[in-house]
Amino acid sequence: MKFEDVIGNVPVKESLFRMMEEGRMGHAILFVEKDGGGAFALSLALAQKVNCTGPAGADSCGVCPGCHKYGKLIHPDLHFIFPVSKAKSLTESEKKAPISDYFVEKFRNFALSNPYFLEQELYDALELDAGNAGISVNEARDISQKLSLKSFEGQFRTIIIYLPEKMNVPAANKLLKLLEEPPLGTLFLLITHNPDRVLQTIRSRCQIVGMIPFSREEEEKAHGEFRVNPEYASLMETLLEAGLSKKVIDTFPVWETISAKEREKQKEFCIYAEEYIRNIFLYSNGLESLARIPAGMDSTIRSFSGRIKPTFYRKAFAKLEETAAAVEGNANAKLNFCDLCNQLLLFL
């Protein structure tokens, strides 16, 4: 992937190019993004650029042998680490200590078709148990062995680590040693959704690059139009109606349903709820053209926009962000979502 093909984040791309030109790019970069925010696509473009053997410029050439291999994610000096768990597709021996390499073919095909994937979409594509997915010390040992060898073709061996916050302590400590004394010609590109949960000593050894949230047009280009999730849409409608009528008991089925789901589905609901409320906010301010409303939901969104007071939105967005962070922190799900529903009811 070339820089020009990466959606949005033009200032970030320009900054990375200046860092390369001025020799200020370190051996480890930590990209901070909102789920599906484009950091993976940008990491691929950066990895391709540093190993491009074509004409020099602000972007990779896209035609040299290295670029062709990066375009298919099969360059021998490109490695991926991402959270995994036991899966039916693994052999019995592989299930004892699953690592990313066991899923790399599926991962390549999935990432090529959707480089702006959401975390849950990755788990679904690889048929992984999201609740148990993580990065273990076995993964760190595997990458350490690979880095003990010389690069095959490129100037840099590039390791893209998706969600370093999913590392267990032994894995994080072993990675820390690699970051402290990286083998010559090694580039680590880490992508996090929750930088506060990344080991502080790892963060301190990385250049931090924050991804810019997509505009509405960029969001639709990356992820398509806002998709209806019938279950989540029904839960949101029930929750908002309960809040507007101040019927606390009607919120019980909502938080009970969400809290019974696995963590990644709980986070997915929070993201959906933010978008749902954002659309109501846009309607309430006469900005219907900016809303991403699926067919069939227009009348419902319009109805809520005329009944919800202006002070609701800022408080609701903050509470949903807090709830999603609590999910990441393994908070008690029932307490977490019961509190969310109660607070939204009070805000309405």
C-alpha positions in Angstrom: 0.0 0.0 0.0 1.2 3.5 -0.9 0.8 6.6 1.2 -1.5 8.0 -1.4 -3.8 5.1 -1.1 -4.3 5.6 2.7 -7.5 7.3 3.5 -7.3 10.5 5.5 -4.6 11.6 7.9 -2.7 13.7 5.4 -0.8 15.7 8.1 0.3 12.4 9.8 1.6 11.1 6.5 3.4 14.3 5.8 5.0 14.2 9.3 6.2 10.7 8.8 7.8 11.6 5.5 9.6 14.5 7.1 10.8 12.3 9.9 12.3 9.9 7.3 13.8 12.6 5.2 15.5 14.3 8.2 16.6 11.0 9.8 14.4 11.5 12.9 12.4 8.3 12.6 13.1 6.0 15.5 13.1 2.2 15.5 9.6 2.0 17.1 6.5 4.0 16.5 3.3 3.6 18.5 0.2 4.6 16.5 -2.8 5.6 18.7 -6.1 5.2 17.0 -9.8 4.7 17.5 -10.8 1.2 16.5 -10.7 1.0 12.7 -9.0 4.4 12.5 -6.5 3.7 9.7 -3.3 3.0 11.6 -2.9 -0.5 10.1 -3.2 0.8 6.5 -0.7 3.6 7.4 1.7 1.1 9.0 1.7 -0.9 5.7 2.4 2.2 3.7 5.3 3.2 6.0 6.8 -0.3 5.9 6.5 -0.4 2.1 8.1 3.0 1.8 11.2 2.3 4.0 11.9 -0.9 1.9 11.1 0.5 -1.5 14.0 0.2 -3.9 12.5 2.3 -6.6 13.0 6.1 -7.3 13.2 8.2 -4.2 10.2 10.5 -3.4 7.5 11.2 -0.9 5.9 7.8 -1.5 7.0 4.2 -2.4 7.2 3.6 -6.2 4.6 0.7 -6.1 6.3 -1.1 -8.9 9.7 -2.4 -7.6 9.9 -6.1 -6.5 9.7 -5.1 -2.8 6.6 -3.0 -3.4 4.9 -5.8 -5.2 5.5 -8.2 -2.3 4.3 -5.6 0.2 1.2 -5.1 -1.9 0.4 -8.8 -1.3 1.7 -8.8 2.3 4.2 -11.5 1.5 7.5 -9.7 1.8 9.8 -12.0 3.8 10.9 -9.1 6.1 7.3 -8.1 7.0 5.9 -9.8 10.2 2.6 -9.5 12.0 1.7 -10.0 15.6 -1.9 -9.8 16.7 -4.1 -11.2 19.5 -4.9 -14.9 19.0 -6.6 -17.7 20.9 -7.2 -21.4 20.5 -9.2 -22.2 17.3 -10.7 -25.3 15.7 -8.4 -24.9 12.7 -5.3 -25.5 14.8 -3.6 -28.8 15.4 -3.6 -30.1 18.9 0.1 -29.1 19.4 -0.6 -25.6 18.0 -3.5 -25.1 20.4 -1.1 -25.5 23.3 0.7 -22.2 22.4 -1.1 -20.4 19.5 0.8 -17.6 17.8 0.0 -15.3 14.9 2.0 -17.3 12.3 -0.6 -20.0 12.6 -3.2 -17.6 11.3 -1.1 -15.5 8.9 -2.6 -16.7 5.6 -6.1 -15.9 6.8 -4.9 -12.7 8.2 -3.3 -11.6 4.9 -6.4 -12.3 2.9 -8.6 -10.5 5.4 -6.3 -7.5 5.8 -5.9 -7.1 2.0 -9.7 -7.1 1.6 -10.2 -4.7 4.5 -7.2 -2.8 5.8 -9.4 -0.6 7.9 -10.9 -3.5 9.9 -12.4 -3.3 13.3 -11.0 -5.4 16.1 -14.1 -7.6 16.3 -14.1 -8.1 12.5 -10.6 -9.5 12.8 -11.6 -12.0 15.5 -14.7 -13.0 13.4 -12.6 -13.5 10.2 -10.0 -15.7 12.0 -12.7 -17.5 14.0 -11.1 -16.5 17.3 -12.6 -16.3 20.8 -12.4 -12.5 21.4 -12.7 -12.9 25.1 -9.6 -15.1 25.3 -7.5 -13.5 22.5 -4.1 -12.2 23.6 -0.4 -11.9 22.8 1.6 -14.4 24.8 5.3 -14.8 25.6 5.4 -17.5 22.9 4.7 -14.8 20.3 7.6 -12.7 21.7 9.9 -15.7 21.6 9.0 -16.4 18.0 9.6 -12.8 16.8 12.9 -12.8 18.8 14.1 -15.8 16.9 13.1 -14.2 13.6 15.1 -11.1 14.4 18.2 -13.1 15.2 18.4 -13.7 11.4 19.6 -11.2 8.8 17.0 -9.5 6.7 16.1 -11.3 3.5 15.6 -8.6 1.0 14.7 -5.2 2.5 16.7 -2.6 4.4 14.4 -3.0 7.4 12.7 -6.0 9.0 9.3 -4.6 10.0 7.2 -6.0 12.8 3.6 -4.7 12.9 2.1 -5.3 16.4 -1.7 -4.9 16.5 -2.9 -4.1 20.0 0.1 -4.4 22.2 -2.2 -3.7 25.2 -3.3 -7.4 24.7 0.1 -8.6 25.7 0.5 -10.5 29.0 3.3 -9.4 31.3 6.0 -12.0 30.2 5.4 -11.0 26.5 5.6 -7.3 27.3 8.8 -7.7 29.2 10.4 -9.7 26.4 9.3 -7.2 23.8 10.8 -4.5 26.0 14.2 -6.1 25.8 13.9 -6.1 22.0 12.9 -2.4 22.0 15.8 -1.5 24.3 18.4 -3.2 22.2 16.8 -3.7 18.7 18.7 -5.6 16.1 20.1 -3.4 13.4 17.7 -2.6 10.6 14.5 -3.4 12.7 11.4 -1.2 12.6 8.6 -1.8 15.1 5.2 -0.4 14.3 2.7 -0.8 17.1 -1.1 0.0 16.9 -3.1 0.6 20.0 -6.7 1.5 20.9 -5.9 2.0 24.5 -2.4 3.5 25.1 -2.9 3.7 28.9 -2.9 -0.1 29.0 0.3 -0.4 27.1 3.3 -1.0 29.4 4.7 2.5 30.3 8.2 1.3 29.7 7.2 0.2 26.1 5.4 3.5 25.4 8.5 5.5 26.6 10.6 3.7 23.9 8.3 4.6 21.1 7.6 7.7 19.1 3.9 8.3 19.7 1.8 9.2 16.6 -1.9 10.0 17.1 -4.2 9.2 14.2 -6.7 11.9 13.2 -10.3 10.8 13.4 -11.9 10.3 10.0 -14.2 12.9 8.5 -17.7 11.7 7.5 -16.6 11.2 3.9 -13.4 9.4 5.0 -15.4 7.2 7.4 -17.8 6.1 4.7 -14.9 5.4 2.3 -13.1 3.3 4.9 -16.1 1.5 6.5 -19.1 2.2 4.3 -22.3 3.7 5.4 -23.5 3.3 9.0 -24.8 -0.3 9.1 -27.9 -1.2 10.9 -27.5 -3.8 13.7 -31.1 -4.7 14.4 -30.4 -5.9 17.9 -28.3 -2.8 18.9 -30.8 -0.4 17.2 -33.7 -2.0 19.1 -31.7 -1.8 22.4 -31.0 1.9 21.8 -34.6 2.7 20.9 -35.7 0.9 24.1 -33.1 2.7 26.2 -33.9 6.2 24.9 -37.7 5.7 25.2 -37.2 4.4 28.8 -35.1 7.5 29.6 -37.5 9.9 28.1 -40.4 8.4 30.0 -38.2 8.0 33.2 -39.1 4.3 33.4 -36.1 2.8 35.1 -37.4 -0.7 35.0 -37.6 -0.6 31.2 -33.8 -0.3 31.1 -33.3 -3.6 32.8 -33.5 -5.8 29.6 -31.1 -3.5 27.9 -28.2 -3.7 30.4 -28.9 -7.3 31.1 -28.6 -8.2 27.4 -25.4 -6.2 26.8 -23.7 -7.4 29.9 -24.3 -11.0 28.9 -22.2 -10.5 25.7 -18.5 -11.0 25.4 -16.2 -8.0 25.9 -15.6 -7.2 22.2 -19.4 -7.2 21.6 -19.8 -4.8 24.5 -17.3 -2.5 23.0 -19.0 -2.8 19.7 -22.3 -1.8 21.2 -20.7 1.4 22.8 -19.3 2.4 19.3 -22.7 1.8 17.8 -24.5 3.7 20.5 -22.1 6.7 19.9 -22.9 6.7 16.2 -26.6 6.3 16.9 -26.7 9.3 19.3 -24.4 11.3 16.9 -27.0 11.0 14.2 -29.7 12.2 16.5 -27.5 15.2 17.5 -27.0 16.1 13.8 -30.7 15.9 13.1 -31.5 18.1 16.1 -29.1 20.8 14.7 -30.5 20.7 11.2 -27.5 18.9 9.8 -29.3 15.9 8.4 -27.0 15.9 5.3 -24.0 15.0 7.6 -25.8 12.1 9.3 -25.2 8.5 8.3 -28.7 7.1 8.6 -29.6 3.7 7.1 -32.8 3.3 5.2 -35.8 2.7 7.5 -34.3 4.6 10.5 -34.9 8.1 9.4 -38.3 8.6 11.1 -37.0 7.1 14.4 -33.9 9.4 14.5 -36.0 12.4 13.5 -38.5 11.7 16.3 -35.8 11.4 19.0 -34.1 14.6 17.7 -37.2 16.6 18.6 -37.5 15.1 22.1 -34.0 15.1 23.5 -32.6 18.1 25.3 -29.4 19.7 24.0 -27.4 19.0 27.2 -27.8 15.3 26.7 -25.3 14.7 24.0 -22.0 15.8 25.5 -22.7 13.9 28.7 -23.8 10.8 26.8 -20.7 10.7 24.6 -18.5 11.1 27.7 -20.3 8.3 29.5 -20.1 5.9 26.6 -16.3 6.5 26.3 -16.0 5.8 30.0 -18.1 2.7 29.7 -16.0 1.4 26.8 -12.8 2.0 28.8 -14.3 0.1 31.8 -14.9 -2.8 29.4 -11.2 -2.8 28.5 -10.4 -2.7 32.2 -12.4 -5.9 32.9 -15.0 -4.1 35.0 -18.0 -6.0 36.2 -20.2 -6.0 33.1 -23.6 -5.8 34.9 -22.5 -2.9 37.1 -20.9 -1.2 34.2 -23.9 -1.3 31.8 -26.4 -0.8 34.6 -24.6 2.4 35.5 -24.5 3.4 31.8 -28.3 3.0 31.4 -29.0 4.8 34.7 -26.8 7.7 33.8 -28.3 8.1 30.3 -31.7 8.0 31.8 -30.7 10.9 34.1 -29.2 12.9 31.3 -32.4 12.7 29.2 
